[in-house]
Amino acid sequence: MEKIPRTHVVYAMSRDNAPVISIASGSDVCFETCDCFEDQIASEQATFTELDWSRINPATGPVYVQDAEPGDILRVAIKRITPRSNQAVMVTAPGLGVIGDQLQQPQIRTIPLEEGYALLPGGVRWPLKPMIGVIGVAPAGEAVPCGTPDAHGGNMDCKIITEGCTLWLPVNVPGALFALGDLHAAMGDGEVSVCGLEIPGEVVVNLTVVKECTLPTPMISTQEALYTVASAKTLDDAAKLATHNMAHFVADHSQLSLADAINVLSITGDLQICQVVDPLKTCRFSLPRSVATQLNISLD
């Protein structure tokens, strides 16, 4: 299995990024990752104003996947996520997050991680569920900073993207140029402070090219549900796009009309927020596996 060290990072998803390695479709790859601050914060004594914000949200890679061509889909099976620190980093500051306008000064917190739990302020213990914040492929057009989500993936900050799930991404350029980073030991929907539990770590994925397949990417499949994921300038637009994509996915892959697909989703589906703090906002729409099975819809 190929392993990419965290010294190979990019700060934007771009067709101009030189690939670190070239792999055959169906290969496993291990990515070492920095935290979202590129490991600039070692303790709470770090100076917020001295952080280099040009180094935020680095993604390790990219990887060139052989035989991947525009119009294909890249199937990303997330096999393992391993945090590589016994503490996570968080920051709050005026102007950051949903209610940063109510803060008077920046604050850096280091959060201990012990025996599968994060020890949060106030004595709150919260179970760890490592997930990937930045994961995607090169867009077809202009480069997109790693901190911005869009149709190519990127900084979707979707807490469903965790060990055991499968992510489906569009191939926009030859080789796809896949990269990932910005691991969180845990994160709530919304990521309202602008941080999850930011950690370095390792991620093992399997990258497989899927030919002759049409999906409203990005999509995610888990044991519990299928998800469409969408990003837009406003939360309303992201919510509408995620719902639109799921409704058409159901209608296209079942015997239901679009009207009936919408009705089924209105009863059985859940429209959920991923994050509201990035340059584009991200929502997901969840279709339970039990419903997909009854409709003879498969995504594996």
N, C-alpha and C positions, 0 to 999 in steps of 0.2 A: 504493500500500500504506500502510495506517495504521501509525503508529509511536507507541508509548506510552513516554514517558520514565520513568526510574526514580524520579522524584519522586512518581509515583502508585503507592503501595504499600499493601498490607493486611497485617495480622498474623494474621488468621483468615479462613478460608473461611466465608462467611456469606451467607444469602439477603438480609440487610439491607445488604450492601455496595452502594453506589451505583456503577453501571457508569461507566467512564471513557469508553468509546465503544460504539456499536452498529454491528454489521457484518452484512452479508448472509452467509448460509451459503455456504461455498465460497471465502471471502476469505482472503487472506494477511494476517498481522499481525506486526509486529516489536515485540518486547518488550525494552526496556533493563532490565537487572537490576543490583541491588547484590549484593555477596557476602552470605553468611549473617549477617555481623555488621553489615550495613548500612554497610560501608566504614569502620567505626570504627577499624580497625587499619591504620596506615600503615607501621609498622616494628616490629622486635622490641623496641624501647624503649617500646612502648605498655604501659600499666599494666593488668594483667588485672583487678584489683579495681575499676577505673574503667569497665569495659565496662557499657553499659546493656543488660541482658538482656531488657528488654521490647521491644527492637528486633531480636530474633533471628529469622532466617528470614523476612524480608519477601518477599512475592510481588507482582510488578507486575500491575496490573489493578484490578478485573476487566473482562472484555469481555462485552458482551451480544450473543449470537448470535441474530439474528432467526429466527423460526419454530421455535426450540428449545423443546420443551414436555416436561414430566415424562413419563417413559416412553420418550422418544427416546434415542438414543446420539449422543454427540459424537465425531466422528472427528478426531483431532489428528495431522496429518502434520508431523513435525519436519524442516524443510527445511534449516535452517542453525543452527549454534551457533558463536558467535564470541567467544572470550575477549577482554577489553579491558584486560588488564594483563600485564606481564612478570614478575609474581610472584604466587604464591598464598599464602594465609594458613592456618596450622593452630594449634590450641591443644591442650594437654593440661593436666589439673588433677586434684587429688584429687576423687574422686567422679564424674568424667566418664568415659564410655566403659565398656568391658568390664572393664578392670583399673585404673581410676583409683584404687581403694582402695590400690594399691601405690605411689602417687606421694606425695611429701611437699610439693611446691609446684607452682604453675602455671608453665607455660612457653608462650611465644608464639614461633612460628617463621614466617619468611617464606621461601618456597621459590622460587628462581629458575626461570623457564620460558624455555628457550632452544632454538630450532631444533627444536621439536616434542617436547622432552623436559623433564621435571622433574628438577632436580638435588637429590636427596634427601640427608638426612644420611648420612655415611659414604661419600660419593662415588657413591652409587647413582644411575644414570640410568634413568628410567622413561618410556616413551612416553606422550604426552598422548592422552586420549580424552575430550573434553568431554562431560558429561552433565548432566541436569537433576535436581536433588534434590527440589524442591517443584513439583508440577504437578497441577492439579485443578480441580474445579468446586464450586459451593456445595452443601452437604448439604441434605437436605430439612428436617431438624430444627434442633437447636441448632448454633450456630457452633462450628467446630473450629479451634483454633490452627494456624497454618501449620506448626508443628513436629511435628504429629501426623498420621500417615497413617491412612486408613480406606477405606471403600468408595467415597468420592468422589475418591480420589486423595490429594493432599496430600504430606506429606514421606515418600514411599515410598523415597527414596534407592536407586533401582534403577539399577544402572550400565548396563542395557540401554536406558534411555531416553536415546538419543543421536541424533545426526544420521542421518537416513535411516530411522528407525523410525516406526511409526504406533501411537499410543495410543488406546484406545477407553475412553471414560468415560461414566458414566450422566448423563442430564439429570434433575436432581431439582427444579429450579425454572425458571420461565419465563426464557429467555435463557441458561441454564446458568451464567452468571457465572464464566467461565474466567479463571484467573490462574496465573502461574508465577514461579519464582525459584530461589535457592540453587544456582547453577551450580558444578560441580566440573570442574577441568581433568583430573582422573582420580580414581578411587576404587576401592578393593577391596571385594569382597563382605564385608558385615558392618559396614563403616565403624567399626572397633573402637575408634578413638581418640575418636570422636564427630565427627570432621572428615574430609572429603575434602580435595582441593586447592581451597580455597574461593576463588572468583574472581568479579568482576563481568563482565558481558558483554552480548551481544545474542543473541536467539533469534528466528528467523522460523518461524512455523508456519502451516499451513493448517487452518482450522476449518470442518468440514462437518457438518451435521445429518443423521443417518441415521434414517429413519422405518421402522417395522415391522420392527425387527431385535431379536432377543433374544440377548444375550451375557452371560456371567458377568463383568461389568466389575469392576475394571479389567482390560483385556487389552492386550497389546503384540504387534505383528507386525514381524518383521525379515525380511531375505532368508534367514536361516538357520533361523528357528524362530517358533512361536507361543507366547505365554506367558500364563498366568493369574497375577495378582498378588493377594495377600491379606495383610491386616494383622490382628493380634489381640493380646491382652494377653500371651500367651506365644508362644514360638517354636513349640512343639508345635501350638498351635491354629492359628497362621498357616500352618504346613506342611500341616496337615490340610485347611484351607479351600482353599488353593491347589490341592491334589491333587483334592479333591472337585469344585471348579469345572472343572478340566481334564477329569476323567473324564466328568462330565455333558455338557460341551461336545462331547467326542468322540462320546459315545453319541447326543446329540441331532442331530449334524450328519453322521452316517455311518450305515451299515447295521449297525454293531456293537451288540450288547447291552451293558448296563452292565458285566456281568462280563467280557466280552471286551475292552471298552475299558480296564478296569483292568489286565488282563493285558498288553495292548499297551503301556500306559504303564509298566508295571513293567519292561519290557525296553528300550524305546526312549526313554523320557522321563527327564528329570533334575529332581529337586527341589532348589532352590537357595536360598540365603539372600541377601536384599537388604541388610537392616540389622538390628542387634540393640541399638541404642542410643537409639531414640526411645520416647516413651510407649507406643506399640504397636509390636510387632515385625513385620517384613515378609518374606515368602517369595514365590518365584515357581516355577511349574512350566513346564518347557520341553518342547514337542513339536516335534521336527525337521520342517522343511518337507517333507523327502523322505517322511516317514511321512504327513503331512497330505495330500500329493499322491496317494499311493497309496490313501488313504481317501476321495478326492474332497472334501476339506475345504478351503474357501477362506475367507480373511478379508481381502479387499482390495476 
